[in-house]
């Protein structure tokens, strides 16, 4: 359902962000803006990882009622937006 799709999107976004973060870490003598980008990417990855874990637990919850089984659109949009940003970043980085 929606939760499984959101988890799959989050997993892909996390994989892309790890690759981008690794690349940014390899840049020697990086300027302050590159260091700030790297740190922001690390923080975003941490937040998406937490959100992904929440979604995974939400999907497995036996106490969830039918009314609450659909993830809020805000969550799915946030994950999709992060994934889209990572796809763009992947296209920019070597």
DSSP file (Angstrom, degrees, kcal/mol; ACC not computed):
  #  RESIDUE AA STRUCTURE BP1 BP2  ACC     N-H-->O    O-->H-N    N-H-->O    O-->H-N    TCO  KAPPA ALPHA  PHI   PSI    X-CA   Y-CA   Z-CA
    1    1 A X     >        0   0    0      0, 0.0     4,-2.0     0, 0.0     5,-0.2   0.000 360.0 360.0 360.0-154.7    0.0    0.0    0.0
    2    2 A X  H  >  +     0   0    0      1,-0.2     4,-2.5     2,-0.2     5,-0.2   0.871 360.0  53.3 -63.5 -39.0    1.0    3.6    0.5
    3    3 A X  H  > S+     0   0    0     66,-0.3     4,-2.4     2,-0.2    -1,-0.2   0.924 108.6  48.7 -65.6 -43.1    3.3    2.8    3.4
    4    4 A X  H  > S+     0   0    0      1,-0.2     4,-2.2     2,-0.2    -1,-0.2   0.902 112.6  48.9 -63.6 -40.3    5.2    0.2    1.4
    5    5 A X  H  X S+     0   0    0     -4,-2.0     4,-2.4     2,-0.2    -1,-0.2   0.904 111.1  49.7 -64.6 -41.2    5.6    2.7   -1.5
    6    6 A X  H  X S+     0   0    0     -4,-2.5     4,-2.6     2,-0.2    -2,-0.2   0.894 110.4  50.3 -65.2 -39.5    6.8    5.4    0.8
    7    7 A X  H  X S+     0   0    0     -4,-2.4     4,-2.6     2,-0.2    -1,-0.2   0.910 110.4  50.1 -64.4 -41.7    9.3    3.1    2.4
    8    8 A X  H  X S+     0   0    0     -4,-2.2     4,-2.0     2,-0.2    -2,-0.2   0.917 112.0  46.9 -63.5 -43.6   10.6    2.1   -1.1
    9    9 A X  H  X S+     0   0    0     -4,-2.4     4,-2.6     1,-0.2    -2,-0.2   0.920 112.6  50.3 -63.0 -43.6   10.9    5.8   -2.1
   10   10 A X  H  X S+     0   0    0     -4,-2.6     4,-2.7     1,-0.2    -2,-0.2   0.903 108.4  52.5 -62.4 -41.2   12.7    6.6    1.2
   11   11 A X  H  X S+     0   0    0     -4,-2.6     4,-2.2     2,-0.2    -1,-0.2   0.918 111.1  46.6 -61.0 -43.4   15.1    3.7    0.7
   12   12 A X  H  X S+     0   0    0     -4,-2.0     4,-2.3     2,-0.2    -2,-0.2   0.923 112.8  49.5 -64.5 -44.1   16.1    4.9   -2.8
   13   13 A X  H  X S+     0   0    0     -4,-2.6     4,-2.5     1,-0.2    -2,-0.2   0.901 110.9  50.1 -62.3 -40.9   16.5    8.5   -1.6
   14   14 A X  H  X S+     0   0    0     -4,-2.7     4,-2.3     2,-0.2    -1,-0.2   0.900 109.2  51.2 -64.9 -40.6   18.7    7.3    1.3
   15   15 A X  H  X S+     0   0    0     -4,-2.2     4,-1.7     1,-0.2    -2,-0.2   0.921 112.6  46.1 -62.4 -43.9   20.9    5.3   -1.0
   16   16 A X  H  X S+     0   0    0     -4,-2.3     4,-2.4     1,-0.2    -2,-0.2   0.897 111.5  51.7 -65.6 -40.0   21.3    8.3   -3.3
   17   17 A X  H  X S+     0   0    0     -4,-2.5     4,-2.9     1,-0.2     5,-0.2   0.876 106.8  53.5 -67.7 -35.8   22.0   10.6   -0.4
   18   18 A X  H  X S+     0   0    0     -4,-2.3     4,-2.5     2,-0.2    -1,-0.2   0.906 109.8  48.4 -63.1 -40.4   24.7    8.3    1.0
   19   19 A X  H  X S+     0   0    0     -4,-1.7     4,-2.2     2,-0.2    -2,-0.2   0.931 113.8  46.0 -64.3 -45.1   26.4    8.3   -2.4
   20   20 A X  H  X S+     0   0    0     -4,-2.4     4,-2.5     2,-0.2    -2,-0.2   0.915 112.9  50.0 -64.4 -42.7   26.3   12.1   -2.6
   21   21 A X  H  X S+     0   0    0     -4,-2.9     4,-2.1     1,-0.2    -1,-0.2   0.916 109.6  51.7 -62.2 -43.2   27.5   12.5    1.0
   22   22 A X  H  X S+     0   0    0     -4,-2.5     4,-1.2     1,-0.2    -1,-0.2   0.906 110.1  49.0 -59.7 -42.4   30.4   10.1    0.3
   23   23 A X  H >X S+     0   0    0     -4,-2.2     3,-0.6     1,-0.2     4,-0.6   0.933 110.8  49.5 -62.5 -46.0   31.4   12.2   -2.8
   24   24 A X  H >< S+     0   0    0     -4,-2.5     3,-0.7     1,-0.2    -1,-0.2   0.829 107.6  55.3 -65.0 -31.1   31.2   15.4   -0.9
   25   25 A X  H 3< S+     0   0    0     -4,-2.1    -1,-0.2     1,-0.2    -2,-0.2   0.788 102.0  58.2 -70.1 -26.7   33.4   13.9    1.9
   26   26 A X  H << S+     0   0    0     -4,-1.2     2,-0.6    -3,-0.6    -1,-0.2   0.628  78.9 104.8 -79.5 -13.1   36.1   13.0   -0.6
   27   27 A X    X<  -     0   0    0     -3,-0.7     3,-0.7    -4,-0.6     2,-0.2  -0.577  68.2-141.6 -72.7 117.8   36.5   16.6   -1.8
   28   28 A X  T 3  S+     0   0    0     -2,-0.6    -2,-0.1     1,-0.2    -1,-0.0  -0.555  77.5   6.1 -80.7 144.3   39.8   17.8   -0.2
   29   29 A X  T 3  S-     0   0    0     -2,-0.2    -1,-0.2     1,-0.2     2,-0.0   0.888  88.7-168.7  52.4  45.5   40.0   21.4    1.1
   30   30 A X    <   -     0   0    0     -3,-0.7    -1,-0.2    -6,-0.1    -6,-0.0  -0.333  21.1-111.9 -66.2 144.4   36.3   21.9    0.4
   31   31 A X    >>  -     0   0    0      1,-0.1     4,-2.2     4,-0.0     3,-0.5  -0.260  33.9-100.7 -69.1 164.6   35.0   25.5    0.6
   32   32 A X  H 3> S+     0   0    0      1,-0.2     4,-2.6     2,-0.2     5,-0.2   0.845 121.9  55.5 -58.8 -35.9   32.6   26.4    3.4
   33   33 A X  H 3> S+     0   0    0      2,-0.2     4,-2.1     1,-0.2    -1,-0.2   0.857 108.1  48.3 -68.9 -32.5   29.6   26.1    1.2
   34   34 A X  H <> S+     0   0    0     -3,-0.5     4,-2.6     2,-0.2    -2,-0.2   0.898 111.9  49.3 -70.4 -40.6   30.5   22.5    0.2
   35   35 A X  H  X S+     0   0    0     -4,-2.2     4,-2.4     2,-0.2    -2,-0.2   0.912 111.8  49.2 -63.2 -41.8   31.0   21.6    3.9
   36   36 A X  H  X S+     0   0    0     -4,-2.6     4,-2.5     2,-0.2    -2,-0.2   0.898 111.0  50.0 -64.3 -40.4   27.6   23.2    4.7
   37   37 A X  H  X S+     0   0    0     -4,-2.1     4,-2.5     2,-0.2    -2,-0.2   0.917 110.6  49.9 -62.9 -43.7   26.0   21.2    1.9
   38   38 A X  H  X S+     0   0    0     -4,-2.6     4,-2.2     1,-0.2    -2,-0.2   0.922 112.5  46.8 -60.7 -45.0   27.6   18.0    3.1
   39   39 A X  H  X S+     0   0    0     -4,-2.4     4,-2.3     2,-0.2    -2,-0.2   0.893 112.2  50.0 -66.1 -39.8   26.4   18.7    6.7
   40   40 A X  H  X S+     0   0    0     -4,-2.5     4,-2.7     2,-0.2    -1,-0.2   0.892 110.4  50.7 -64.8 -39.2   22.9   19.6    5.5
   41   41 A X  H  X S+     0   0    0     -4,-2.5     4,-2.5     2,-0.2    -2,-0.2   0.901 109.2  50.8 -64.9 -41.0   22.7   16.4    3.4
   42   42 A X  H  X S+     0   0    0     -4,-2.2     4,-2.0     2,-0.2    -2,-0.2   0.917 112.6  46.7 -61.6 -43.5   23.8   14.3    6.5
   43   43 A X  H  X S+     0   0    0     -4,-2.3     4,-2.2     2,-0.2    -2,-0.2   0.909 112.2  49.6 -66.4 -42.0   21.1   15.9    8.6
   44   44 A X  H  X S+     0   0    0     -4,-2.7     4,-2.7     1,-0.2     5,-0.2   0.907 109.6  52.1 -63.2 -41.2   18.4   15.4    5.9
   45   45 A X  H  X S+     0   0    0     -4,-2.5     4,-2.5     1,-0.2    -1,-0.2   0.908 108.6  50.8 -61.5 -41.4   19.4   11.8    5.5
   46   46 A X  H  X S+     0   0    0     -4,-2.0     4,-2.2     2,-0.2    -1,-0.2   0.914 111.6  47.6 -62.2 -43.1   19.1   11.3    9.3
   47   47 A X  H  X S+     0   0    0     -4,-2.2     4,-2.4     2,-0.2    -2,-0.2   0.913 112.9  47.6 -65.2 -43.1   15.6   12.9    9.2
   48   48 A X  H  X S+     0   0    0     -4,-2.7     4,-3.0     2,-0.2    -2,-0.2   0.887 110.0  53.5 -66.4 -37.7   14.5   10.8    6.3
   49   49 A X  H  X S+     0   0    0     -4,-2.5     4,-2.3    -5,-0.2    -2,-0.2   0.927 110.4  46.9 -61.9 -43.8   15.9    7.6    7.9
   50   50 A X  H  X S+     0   0    0     -4,-2.2     4,-2.2     2,-0.2    -2,-0.2   0.914 113.6  48.2 -63.0 -42.7   13.8    8.4   11.1
   51   51 A X  H  X S+     0   0    0     -4,-2.4     4,-2.6     2,-0.2    -2,-0.2   0.901 110.1  52.0 -64.7 -41.1   10.7    9.1    9.0
   52   52 A X  H  X S+     0   0    0     -4,-3.0     4,-2.5     1,-0.2    -2,-0.2   0.914 109.9  48.8 -61.4 -43.2   11.3    5.8    7.0
   53   53 A X  H  X S+     0   0    0     -4,-2.3     4,-2.4     2,-0.2    -1,-0.2   0.888 110.5  51.5 -64.3 -38.6   11.5    3.9   10.3
   54   54 A X  H  X S+     0   0    0     -4,-2.2     4,-2.8     2,-0.2    -2,-0.2   0.934 110.9  47.8 -61.6 -46.2    8.3    5.5   11.5
   55   55 A X  H  X S+     0   0    0     -4,-2.6     4,-2.7     2,-0.2    -2,-0.2   0.912 110.8  51.6 -62.2 -42.7    6.5    4.6    8.3
   56   56 A X  H  X S+     0   0    0     -4,-2.5     4,-1.3     1,-0.2    -1,-0.2   0.926 113.4  43.8 -61.0 -45.4    7.7    1.1    8.5
   57   57 A X  H  X S+     0   0    0     -4,-2.4     4,-0.9     2,-0.2    -2,-0.2   0.890 112.0  54.3 -66.0 -39.0    6.5    0.7   12.1
   58   58 A X  H >< S+     0   0    0     -4,-2.8     3,-0.8     1,-0.2    -2,-0.2   0.917 107.1  50.7 -59.3 -44.6    3.2    2.4   11.2
   59   59 A X  H 3< S+     0   0    0     -4,-2.7    -1,-0.2     1,-0.2    -2,-0.2   0.817 112.8  46.1 -65.1 -30.7    2.7   -0.1    8.4
   60   60 A X  H 3< S+     0   0    0     -4,-1.3    -1,-0.2    -5,-0.2    -2,-0.2   0.567  84.1 121.8 -87.3 -10.0    3.3   -3.0   10.8
   61   61 A X    <<  -     0   0    0     -4,-0.9     3,-0.4    -3,-0.8    -3,-0.0  -0.318  46.0-164.6 -63.1 127.5    1.1   -1.6   13.6
   62   62 A X  S    S+     0   0    0      1,-0.2    -1,-0.2    -2,-0.1    -4,-0.0   0.630  88.3  60.2 -82.9 -14.9   -1.7   -4.0   14.6
   63   63 A X  S    S+     0   0    0      2,-0.1    -1,-0.2     0, 0.0     2,-0.2   0.543  76.1 113.5 -90.0  -7.4   -3.4   -1.1   16.4
   64   64 A X        -     0   0    0     -3,-0.4     2,-0.2    -6,-0.2     5,-0.1  -0.452  59.1-144.8 -67.4 131.6   -3.8    1.0   13.3
   65   65 A X    >>  -     0   0    0     -2,-0.2     3,-1.2     1,-0.1     4,-0.5  -0.525  27.6-104.0 -90.5 165.3   -7.5    1.4   12.4
   66   66 A X  G >4 S+     0   0    0      1,-0.3     3,-1.1     2,-0.2     4,-0.4   0.859 120.4  62.2 -55.9 -36.1   -8.6    1.7    8.8
   67   67 A X  G 34 S+     0   0    0      1,-0.2     3,-0.3     2,-0.1    -1,-0.3   0.828 112.3  35.0 -60.3 -32.7   -9.1    5.4    9.3
   68   68 A X  G <4 S+     0   0    0     -3,-1.2    -1,-0.2     1,-0.2    -2,-0.2   0.280  88.6  96.2-108.2  10.3   -5.4    5.9   10.0
   69   69 A X    <<  +     0   0    0     -3,-1.1     2,-0.5    -4,-0.5   -66,-0.3   0.695  69.0  79.8 -76.1 -17.0   -3.9    3.3    7.7
   70   70 A X  S    S-     0   0    0     -4,-0.4     3,-0.1    -3,-0.3     2,-0.1  -0.793  87.1-122.1 -92.2 128.0   -3.3    5.8    4.9
   71   71 A X        -     0   0    0     -2,-0.5    -2,-0.1     1,-0.1    -1,-0.0  -0.377  36.0 -95.8 -65.8 143.2   -0.1    7.9    5.4
   72   72 A X    >>  -     0   0    0      1,-0.1     4,-1.7    -4,-0.1     3,-0.8  -0.326  28.8-125.2 -57.8 140.9   -0.7   11.6    5.6
   73   73 A X  H 3> S+     0   0    0      1,-0.3     4,-2.7     2,-0.2     5,-0.2   0.817 108.6  64.4 -58.8 -31.7   -0.1   13.2    2.2
   74   74 A X  H 3> S+     0   0    0      1,-0.2     4,-2.1     2,-0.2    -1,-0.3   0.902 103.2  47.0 -59.2 -41.9    2.4   15.6    3.8
   75   75 A X  H <> S+     0   0    0     -3,-0.8     4,-2.3     2,-0.2     5,-0.2   0.941 113.4  46.3 -67.1 -47.7    4.7   12.7    4.7
   76   76 A X  H  X S+     0   0    0     -4,-1.7     4,-2.3     1,-0.2    -2,-0.2   0.879 113.1  50.4 -65.9 -35.9    4.5   11.1    1.3
   77   77 A X  H  X S+     0   0    0     -4,-2.7     4,-2.7     2,-0.2    -1,-0.2   0.903 109.4  51.7 -65.9 -40.4    5.1   14.5   -0.4
   78   78 A X  H  X S+     0   0    0     -4,-2.1     4,-2.2    -5,-0.2    -2,-0.2   0.921 112.2  45.3 -63.1 -43.8    8.1   15.2    1.8
   79   79 A X  H  X S+     0   0    0     -4,-2.3     4,-2.5     2,-0.2    -1,-0.2   0.928 113.9  48.5 -66.2 -44.2    9.7   11.8    1.0
   80   80 A X  H  X S+     0   0    0     -4,-2.3     4,-2.6     1,-0.2    -2,-0.2   0.897 110.7  52.3 -63.6 -38.9    9.0   12.2   -2.7
   81   81 A X  H  X S+     0   0    0     -4,-2.7     4,-2.4     2,-0.2    -1,-0.2   0.907 109.8  48.3 -62.4 -42.2   10.5   15.7   -2.7
   82   82 A X  H  X S+     0   0    0     -4,-2.2     4,-2.3     2,-0.2    -2,-0.2   0.914 111.5  50.3 -63.9 -42.2   13.6   14.5   -1.0
   83   83 A X  H  X S+     0   0    0     -4,-2.5     4,-2.2     2,-0.2    -2,-0.2   0.920 110.2  49.9 -61.6 -44.0   13.9   11.7   -3.6
   84   84 A X  H  X S+     0   0    0     -4,-2.6     4,-2.1     1,-0.2    -1,-0.2   0.911 110.2  50.7 -61.4 -42.4   13.5   14.1   -6.4
   85   85 A X  H  X S+     0   0    0     -4,-2.4     4,-2.5     1,-0.2    -1,-0.2   0.895 109.7  50.2 -62.1 -40.0   16.2   16.4   -4.9
   86   86 A X  H  X S+     0   0    0     -4,-2.3     4,-2.5     2,-0.2    -1,-0.2   0.866 107.9  53.4 -67.9 -35.4   18.5   13.4   -4.7
   87   87 A X  H  X S+     0   0    0     -4,-2.2     4,-1.6     2,-0.2    -1,-0.2   0.906 110.6  47.3 -63.7 -40.9   17.9   12.5   -8.3
   88   88 A X  H  X S+     0   0    0     -4,-2.1     4,-1.2     2,-0.2    -2,-0.2   0.932 112.5  49.0 -64.3 -46.1   18.8   16.0   -9.3
   89   89 A X  H  X S+     0   0    0     -4,-2.5     4,-2.5     1,-0.2     3,-0.4   0.885 107.6  55.2 -61.6 -39.1   21.9   15.9   -7.2
   90   90 A X  H  < S+     0   0    0     -4,-2.5    -1,-0.2     1,-0.2    -2,-0.2   0.872 106.5  51.8 -61.1 -37.1   22.9   12.6   -8.7
   91   91 A X  H  < S+     0   0    0     -4,-1.6    -1,-0.2     1,-0.2    -2,-0.2   0.762 112.8  45.3 -70.7 -25.0   22.7   14.2  -12.2
   92   92 A X  H  < S+     0   0    0     -4,-1.2    -2,-0.2    -3,-0.4    -1,-0.2   0.871 101.4  73.1 -85.3 -41.3   25.0   17.0  -11.1
   93   93 A X     <        0   0    0     -4,-2.5   -73,-0.0    -5,-0.1   -70,-0.0  -0.432 360.0 360.0 -79.2 149.1   27.6   15.1   -9.3
   94   94 A X              0   0    0     -2,-0.1    -1,-0.1   -71,-0.0    -4,-0.1   0.511 360.0 360.0 -69.2 360.0   30.1   12.9  -11.2
